[in-house]
Amino acid sequence: MIEEPPVVGGPRPEGPETDAERRRRRAQFLRELYEAKALRDRVQPRRARAARMRQQMRMRTFRW
């Protein structure tokens, strides 16, 4: 019988998390996301530049 892997980041048995815990986890996530984006930009500079240009074009043509 195959066991399911544990759920990462799932609900904790101790009870609801505090705002401080949630903010700490969110800050950690955002740090890792920024680091991953920076690494991707260094590894694939042409693709990263094209993505930046597309994002700028989306922002310029956005209508409120």
PDB file as gemmi writes it, atoms N, CA and C in Angstrom:
CRYST1    1.000    1.000    1.000  90.00  90.00  90.00 P 1                      
ATOM      1  N   MET A   1       0.838  -1.178   0.000  1.00  0.00           N  
ATOM      2  CA  MET A   1       0.000   0.000   0.000  1.00  0.00           C  
ATOM      3  C   MET A   1       0.883   1.241   0.000  1.00  0.00           C  
ATOM      4  N   ILE A   2       0.561   2.209  -0.833  1.00  0.00           N  
ATOM      5  CA  ILE A   2       1.360   3.434  -0.950  1.00  0.00           C  
ATOM      6  C   ILE A   2       0.817   4.483   0.008  1.00  0.00           C  
ATOM      7  N   GLU A   3       1.737   5.039   0.805  1.00  0.00           N  
ATOM      8  CA  GLU A   3       1.332   6.095   1.726  1.00  0.00           C  
ATOM      9  C   GLU A   3       1.414   7.435   1.028  1.00  0.00           C  
ATOM     10  N   GLU A   4       0.491   8.346   1.351  1.00  0.00           N  
ATOM     11  CA  GLU A   4       0.524   9.690   0.783  1.00  0.00           C  
ATOM     12  C   GLU A   4       1.572  10.510   1.512  1.00  0.00           C  
ATOM     13  N   PRO A   5       2.297  11.357   0.778  1.00  0.00           N  
ATOM     14  CA  PRO A   5       3.289  12.209   1.446  1.00  0.00           C  
ATOM     15  C   PRO A   5       2.589  13.235   2.333  1.00  0.00           C  
ATOM     16  N   PRO A   6       3.246  13.676   3.392  1.00  0.00           N  
ATOM     17  CA  PRO A   6       2.617  14.669   4.262  1.00  0.00           C  
ATOM     18  C   PRO A   6       2.399  15.982   3.512  1.00  0.00           C  
ATOM     19  N   VAL A   7       1.347  16.662   3.850  1.00  0.00           N  
ATOM     20  CA  VAL A   7       1.017  17.930   3.206  1.00  0.00           C  
ATOM     21  C   VAL A   7       1.906  19.012   3.800  1.00  0.00           C  
ATOM     22  N   VAL A   8       2.665  19.692   2.946  1.00  0.00           N  
ATOM     23  CA  VAL A   8       3.539  20.761   3.412  1.00  0.00           C  
ATOM     24  C   VAL A   8       2.729  22.037   3.509  1.00  0.00           C  
ATOM     25  N   GLY A   9       2.814  22.704   4.646  1.00  0.00           N  
ATOM     26  CA  GLY A   9       2.094  23.947   4.825  1.00  0.00           C  
ATOM     27  C   GLY A   9       0.617  23.762   5.085  1.00  0.00           C  
ATOM     28  N   GLY A  10       0.222  22.566   5.432  1.00  0.00           N  
ATOM     29  CA  GLY A  10      -1.183  22.292   5.700  1.00  0.00           C  
ATOM     30  C   GLY A  10      -1.606  22.831   7.055  1.00  0.00           C  
ATOM     31  N   PRO A  11      -2.846  22.600   7.443  1.00  0.00           N  
ATOM     32  CA  PRO A  11      -3.318  23.098   8.733  1.00  0.00           C  
ATOM     33  C   PRO A  11      -2.553  22.453   9.891  1.00  0.00           C  
ATOM     34  N   ARG A  12      -2.297  23.244  10.881  1.00  0.00           N  
ATOM     35  CA  ARG A  12      -1.545  22.755  12.041  1.00  0.00           C  
ATOM     36  C   ARG A  12      -2.513  22.241  13.102  1.00  0.00           C  
ATOM     37  N   PRO A  13      -2.150  21.160  13.783  1.00  0.00           N  
ATOM     38  CA  PRO A  13      -3.060  20.602  14.786  1.00  0.00           C  
ATOM     39  C   PRO A  13      -3.183  21.464  16.045  1.00  0.00           C  
ATOM     40  N   GLU A  14      -2.220  22.393  16.294  1.00  0.00           N  
ATOM     41  CA  GLU A  14      -2.268  23.177  17.533  1.00  0.00           C  
ATOM     42  C   GLU A  14      -3.432  24.150  17.562  1.00  0.00           C  
ATOM     43  N   GLY A  15      -3.918  24.537  16.410  1.00  0.00           N  
ATOM     44  CA  GLY A  15      -4.999  25.504  16.355  1.00  0.00           C  
ATOM     45  C   GLY A  15      -4.697  26.556  15.312  1.00  0.00           C  
ATOM     46  N   PRO A  16      -5.493  27.602  15.289  1.00  0.00           N  
ATOM     47  CA  PRO A  16      -5.271  28.633  14.262  1.00  0.00           C  
ATOM     48  C   PRO A  16      -3.952  29.361  14.493  1.00  0.00           C  
ATOM     49  N   GLU A  17      -3.297  29.716  13.384  1.00  0.00           N  
ATOM     50  CA  GLU A  17      -2.023  30.415  13.501  1.00  0.00           C  
ATOM     51  C   GLU A  17      -2.251  31.892  13.821  1.00  0.00           C  
ATOM     52  N   THR A  18      -1.280  32.497  14.414  1.00  0.00           N  
ATOM     53  CA  THR A  18      -1.392  33.902  14.754  1.00  0.00           C  
ATOM     54  C   THR A  18      -1.038  34.752  13.532  1.00  0.00           C  
ATOM     55  N   ASP A  19      -1.394  36.029  13.614  1.00  0.00           N  
ATOM     56  CA  ASP A  19      -1.053  36.936  12.520  1.00  0.00           C  
ATOM     57  C   ASP A  19       0.457  37.027  12.341  1.00  0.00           C  
ATOM     58  N   ALA A  20       1.192  37.009  13.442  1.00  0.00           N  
ATOM     59  CA  ALA A  20       2.651  37.105  13.364  1.00  0.00           C  
ATOM     60  C   ALA A  20       3.228  35.902  12.612  1.00  0.00           C  
ATOM     61  N   GLU A  21       2.707  34.702  12.877  1.00  0.00           N  
ATOM     62  CA  GLU A  21       3.185  33.510  12.168  1.00  0.00           C  
ATOM     63  C   GLU A  21       2.874  33.599  10.684  1.00  0.00           C  
ATOM     64  N   ARG A  22       1.676  34.059  10.368  1.00  0.00           N  
ATOM     65  CA  ARG A  22       1.286  34.175   8.968  1.00  0.00           C  
ATOM     66  C   ARG A  22       2.163  35.197   8.261  1.00  0.00           C  
ATOM     67  N   ARG A  23       2.413  36.345   8.890  1.00  0.00           N  
ATOM     68  CA  ARG A  23       3.278  37.364   8.283  1.00  0.00           C  
ATOM     69  C   ARG A  23       4.701  36.856   8.110  1.00  0.00           C  
ATOM     70  N   ARG A  24       5.187  36.076   9.086  1.00  0.00           N  
ATOM     71  CA  ARG A  24       6.541  35.538   9.003  1.00  0.00           C  
ATOM     72  C   ARG A  24       6.658  34.556   7.836  1.00  0.00           C  
ATOM     73  N   ARG A  25       5.651  33.686   7.694  1.00  0.00           N  
ATOM     74  CA  ARG A  25       5.671  32.737   6.581  1.00  0.00           C  
ATOM     75  C   ARG A  25       5.566  33.459   5.243  1.00  0.00           C  
ATOM     76  N   ARG A  26       4.728  34.490   5.181  1.00  0.00           N  
ATOM     77  CA  ARG A  26       4.566  35.252   3.942  1.00  0.00           C  
ATOM     78  C   ARG A  26       5.863  35.973   3.579  1.00  0.00           C  
ATOM     79  N   ALA A  27       6.522  36.562   4.573  1.00  0.00           N  
ATOM     80  CA  ALA A  27       7.792  37.252   4.319  1.00  0.00           C  
ATOM     81  C   ALA A  27       8.838  36.278   3.807  1.00  0.00           C  
ATOM     82  N   GLN A  28       8.889  35.086   4.396  1.00  0.00           N  
ATOM     83  CA  GLN A  28       9.839  34.062   3.943  1.00  0.00           C  
ATOM     84  C   GLN A  28       9.536  33.657   2.503  1.00  0.00           C  
ATOM     85  N   PHE A  29       8.260  33.460   2.197  1.00  0.00           N  
ATOM     86  CA  PHE A  29       7.864  33.094   0.845  1.00  0.00           C  
ATOM     87  C   PHE A  29       8.271  34.169  -0.161  1.00  0.00           C  
ATOM     88  N   LEU A  30       8.010  35.438   0.185  1.00  0.00           N  
ATOM     89  CA  LEU A  30       8.341  36.521  -0.727  1.00  0.00           C  
ATOM     90  C   LEU A  30       9.847  36.658  -0.924  1.00  0.00           C  
ATOM     91  N   ARG A  31      10.622  36.416   0.150  1.00  0.00           N  
ATOM     92  CA  ARG A  31      12.084  36.444   0.017  1.00  0.00           C  
ATOM     93  C   ARG A  31      12.554  35.367  -0.957  1.00  0.00           C  
ATOM     94  N   GLU A  32      12.023  34.153  -0.801  1.00  0.00           N  
ATOM     95  CA  GLU A  32      12.411  33.051  -1.674  1.00  0.00           C  
ATOM     96  C   GLU A  32      11.961  33.305  -3.112  1.00  0.00           C  
ATOM     97  N   LEU A  33      10.782  33.892  -3.279  1.00  0.00           N  
ATOM     98  CA  LEU A  33      10.293  34.193  -4.620  1.00  0.00           C  
ATOM     99  C   LEU A  33      11.199  35.219  -5.296  1.00  0.00           C  
ATOM    100  N   TYR A  34      11.574  36.264  -4.568  1.00  0.00           N  
ATOM    101  CA  TYR A  34      12.457  37.294  -5.119  1.00  0.00           C  
ATOM    102  C   TYR A  34      13.812  36.695  -5.486  1.00  0.00           C  
ATOM    103  N   GLU A  35      14.317  35.825  -4.626  1.00  0.00           N  
ATOM    104  CA  GLU A  35      15.605  35.171  -4.891  1.00  0.00           C  
ATOM    105  C   GLU A  35      15.524  34.303  -6.147  1.00  0.00           C  
ATOM    106  N   ALA A  36      14.435  33.570  -6.300  1.00  0.00           N  
ATOM    107  CA  ALA A  36      14.264  32.711  -7.470  1.00  0.00           C  
ATOM    108  C   ALA A  36      14.170  33.544  -8.751  1.00  0.00           C  
ATOM    109  N   LYS A  37      13.456  34.669  -8.685  1.00  0.00           N  
ATOM    110  CA  LYS A  37      13.351  35.528  -9.859  1.00  0.00           C  
ATOM    111  C   LYS A  37      14.713  36.114 -10.225  1.00  0.00           C  
ATOM    112  N   ALA A  38      15.480  36.520  -9.214  1.00  0.00           N  
ATOM    113  CA  ALA A  38      16.807  37.077  -9.473  1.00  0.00           C  
ATOM    114  C   ALA A  38      17.715  36.020 -10.106  1.00  0.00           C  
ATOM    115  N   LEU A  39      17.638  34.796  -9.626  1.00  0.00           N  
ATOM    116  CA  LEU A  39      18.439  33.714 -10.190  1.00  0.00           C  
ATOM    117  C   LEU A  39      18.042  33.455 -11.647  1.00  0.00           C  
ATOM    118  N   ARG A  40      16.753  33.426 -11.904  1.00  0.00           N  
ATOM    119  CA  ARG A  40      16.287  33.201 -13.276  1.00  0.00           C  
ATOM    120  C   ARG A  40      16.765  34.323 -14.193  1.00  0.00           C  
ATOM    121  N   ASP A  41      16.738  35.572 -13.703  1.00  0.00           N  
ATOM    122  CA  ASP A  41      17.197  36.697 -14.515  1.00  0.00           C  
ATOM    123  C   ASP A  41      18.681  36.572 -14.846  1.00  0.00           C  
ATOM    124  N   ARG A  42      19.472  36.073 -13.891  1.00  0.00           N  
ATOM    125  CA  ARG A  42      20.904  35.908 -14.154  1.00  0.00           C  
ATOM    126  C   ARG A  42      21.169  34.768 -15.128  1.00  0.00           C  
ATOM    127  N   VAL A  43      20.372  33.704 -15.020  1.00  0.00           N  
ATOM    128  CA  VAL A  43      20.607  32.521 -15.843  1.00  0.00           C  
ATOM    129  C   VAL A  43      20.092  32.725 -17.266  1.00  0.00           C  
ATOM    130  N   GLN A  44      18.976  33.422 -17.426  1.00  0.00           N  
ATOM    131  CA  GLN A  44      18.371  33.616 -18.745  1.00  0.00           C  
ATOM    132  C   GLN A  44      18.133  35.110 -18.989  1.00  0.00           C  
ATOM    133  N   PRO A  45      19.188  35.892 -19.214  1.00  0.00           N  
ATOM    134  CA  PRO A  45      19.015  37.342 -19.317  1.00  0.00           C  
ATOM    135  C   PRO A  45      18.128  37.777 -20.481  1.00  0.00           C  
ATOM    136  N   ARG A  46      18.192  37.086 -21.625  1.00  0.00           N  
ATOM    137  CA  ARG A  46      17.377  37.516 -22.764  1.00  0.00           C  
ATOM    138  C   ARG A  46      15.895  37.290 -22.488  1.00  0.00           C  
ATOM    139  N   ARG A  47      15.580  36.123 -21.923  1.00  0.00           N  
ATOM    140  CA  ARG A  47      14.180  35.826 -21.611  1.00  0.00           C  
ATOM    141  C   ARG A  47      13.660  36.770 -20.524  1.00  0.00           C  
ATOM    142  N   ALA A  48      14.505  37.075 -19.543  1.00  0.00           N  
ATOM    143  CA  ALA A  48      14.098  37.976 -18.470  1.00  0.00           C  
ATOM    144  C   ALA A  48      13.837  39.379 -19.021  1.00  0.00           C  
ATOM    145  N   ARG A  49      14.687  39.832 -19.934  1.00  0.00           N  
ATOM    146  CA  ARG A  49      14.493  41.166 -20.525  1.00  0.00           C  
ATOM    147  C   ARG A  49      13.197  41.199 -21.330  1.00  0.00           C  
ATOM    148  N   ALA A  50      12.931  40.145 -22.091  1.00  0.00           N  
ATOM    149  CA  ALA A  50      11.693  40.084 -22.872  1.00  0.00           C  
ATOM    150  C   ALA A  50      10.479  40.090 -21.945  1.00  0.00           C  
ATOM    151  N   ALA A  51      10.568  39.386 -20.827  1.00  0.00           N  
ATOM    152  CA  ALA A  51       9.450  39.356 -19.873  1.00  0.00           C  
ATOM    153  C   ALA A  51       9.224  40.741 -19.275  1.00  0.00           C  
ATOM    154  N   ARG A  52      10.319  41.454 -18.964  1.00  0.00           N  
ATOM    155  CA  ARG A  52      10.182  42.818 -18.433  1.00  0.00           C  
ATOM    156  C   ARG A  52       9.520  43.740 -19.449  1.00  0.00           C  
ATOM    157  N   MET A  53       9.916  43.598 -20.714  1.00  0.00           N  
ATOM    158  CA  MET A  53       9.324  44.426 -21.767  1.00  0.00           C  
ATOM    159  C   MET A  53       7.825  44.138 -21.921  1.00  0.00           C  
ATOM    160  N   ARG A  54       7.469  42.858 -21.881  1.00  0.00           N  
ATOM    161  CA  ARG A  54       6.034  42.511 -21.977  1.00  0.00           C  
ATOM    162  C   ARG A  54       5.257  43.091 -20.808  1.00  0.00           C  
ATOM    163  N   GLN A  55       5.830  43.009 -19.601  1.00  0.00           N  
ATOM    164  CA  GLN A  55       5.158  43.548 -18.426  1.00  0.00           C  
ATOM    165  C   GLN A  55       4.986  45.059 -18.550  1.00  0.00           C  
ATOM    166  N   GLN A  56       6.017  45.752 -19.023  1.00  0.00           N  
ATOM    167  CA  GLN A  56       5.920  47.201 -19.208  1.00  0.00           C  
ATOM    168  C   GLN A  56       4.838  47.549 -20.225  1.00  0.00           C  
ATOM    169  N   MET A  57       4.760  46.764 -21.290  1.00  0.00           N  
ATOM    170  CA  MET A  57       3.734  47.021 -22.303  1.00  0.00           C  
ATOM    171  C   MET A  57       2.344  46.794 -21.722  1.00  0.00           C  
ATOM    172  N   ARG A  58       2.183  45.753 -20.916  1.00  0.00           N  
ATOM    173  CA  ARG A  58       0.881  45.518 -20.269  1.00  0.00           C  
ATOM    174  C   ARG A  58       0.507  46.683 -19.373  1.00  0.00           C  
ATOM    175  N   MET A  59       1.480  47.207 -18.642  1.00  0.00           N  
ATOM    176  CA  MET A  59       1.188  48.310 -17.730  1.00  0.00           C  
ATOM    177  C   MET A  59       0.850  49.585 -18.508  1.00  0.00           C  
ATOM    178  N   ARG A  60       1.506  49.798 -19.643  1.00  0.00           N  
ATOM    179  CA  ARG A  60       1.233  51.000 -20.440  1.00  0.00           C  
ATOM    180  C   ARG A  60      -0.141  50.951 -21.075  1.00  0.00           C  
ATOM    181  N   THR A  61      -0.596  49.767 -21.444  1.00  0.00           N  
ATOM    182  CA  THR A  61      -1.861  49.663 -22.173  1.00  0.00           C  
ATOM    183  C   THR A  61      -3.034  49.334 -21.250  1.00  0.00           C  
ATOM    184  N   PHE A  62      -2.794  49.285 -19.950  1.00  0.00           N  
ATOM    185  CA  PHE A  62      -3.864  48.951 -19.000  1.00  0.00           C  
ATOM    186  C   PHE A  62      -4.867  50.094 -18.906  1.00  0.00           C  
ATOM    187  N   ARG A  63      -6.142  49.780 -18.936  1.00  0.00           N  
ATOM    188  CA  ARG A  63      -7.205  50.793 -18.805  1.00  0.00           C  
ATOM    189  C   ARG A  63      -7.899  50.621 -17.466  1.00  0.00           C  
ATOM    190  N   TRP A  64      -8.157  51.720 -16.787  1.00  0.00           N  
ATOM    191  CA  TRP A  64      -8.881  51.659 -15.507  1.00  0.00           C  
ATOM    192  C   TRP A  64     -10.332  51.495 -15.761  1.00  0.00           C  
TER     193      TRP A  64                                                      
END                                                                             
